[in-house]
């Protein structure tokens, strides 16, 4: 159900939930100040209560209000707005958003509609607007197909197409917990050594995730004959979820996906493909 930005702001301000665009994927948003609204996200997605959400904020100053700010974060804020979430010790954050964990993931999205809504409503909890573990939406029509009665603000196709990079800035070295639109190389330019992986609970890191109904089979980069071939890593990222959803809708039982060139955002694409193929 498409709604205007004005109506989306009204719904969120009144404690409802609404899908909004970001540069990565469409998010199912609720006011971070309303526990009932955030719980409605978990119910709509059938998401486990201990699986934390990313807190979207309008600016760095607001991010500082909800976290114990790490000086290392200052080295990364030039990447905001953008597809980067920082995991820091939580402060003044509802426990339902953090999944009961002592940390919070924060980001400033690089989408004019999302920023307009954040400026009007305040911080938003906003996981991807799809059923838990399923293919993320990168167009408003993807959300409408999955949640016909959910209000959706249409901001056009997502320009990045896969979820944000998540990096933890806690005790010890920085940890890359989920690859995304900001590469490991970019993080290392600003932070020095970065550990890949970690035990901290963050969205989108279960072995099986981003999965269509169809079985997904993977073939190496440069392989001919795949249902979803790879172009540049950026093009592959933008097209991936739309292609998976389209083939699912056409009744495909098996989808053969070519892996991306494993550079830059291609690392994130391959991460999503491996999780989509996990059974």
HELIX and SHEET records of a PDB file:
HELIX    1   1 UNK A    5  UNK A   13  1                                   9    
HELIX    2   2 UNK A   35  UNK A   45  1                                  11    
HELIX    3   3 UNK A   60  UNK A   65  1                                   6    
HELIX    4   4 UNK A   71  UNK A   74  1                                   4    
HELIX    5   5 UNK A   77  UNK A   79  5                                   3    
HELIX    6   6 UNK A   95  UNK A   98  1                                   4    
HELIX    7   7 UNK A  112  UNK A  121  1                                  10    
HELIX    8   8 UNK A  140  UNK A  146  1                                   7    
HELIX    9   9 UNK A  184  UNK A  191  1                                   8    
HELIX   10  10 UNK A  233  UNK A  249  1                                  17    
HELIX   11  11 UNK A  266  UNK A  277  1                                  12    
SHEET    1   A 2 UNK A   2  UNK A   3  0                                        
SHEET    2   A 2 UNK A 152  UNK A 153  1                                        
SHEET    1   B 7 UNK A  18  UNK A  20  0                                        
SHEET    2   B 7 UNK A  27  UNK A  31 -1                                        
SHEET    3   B 7 UNK A 124  UNK A 128 -1                                        
SHEET    4   B 7 UNK A  54  UNK A  56 -1                                        
SHEET    5   B 7 UNK A 103  UNK A 107  1                                        
SHEET    6   B 7 UNK A  84  UNK A  90 -1                                        
SHEET    7   B 7 UNK A  67  UNK A  68 -1                                        
SHEET    1   C 9 UNK A  18  UNK A  20  0                                        
SHEET    2   C 9 UNK A  27  UNK A  31 -1                                        
SHEET    3   C 9 UNK A 124  UNK A 128 -1                                        
SHEET    4   C 9 UNK A  54  UNK A  56 -1                                        
SHEET    5   C 9 UNK A 103  UNK A 107  1                                        
SHEET    6   C 9 UNK A  84  UNK A  90 -1                                        
SHEET    7   C 9 UNK A 165  UNK A 168  1                                        
SHEET    8   C 9 UNK A 174  UNK A 178 -1                                        
SHEET    9   C 9 UNK A 194  UNK A 196  1                                        
SHEET    1   D 2 UNK A 215  UNK A 219  0                                        
SHEET    2   D 2 UNK A 254  UNK A 258  1                                        
END                                                                             
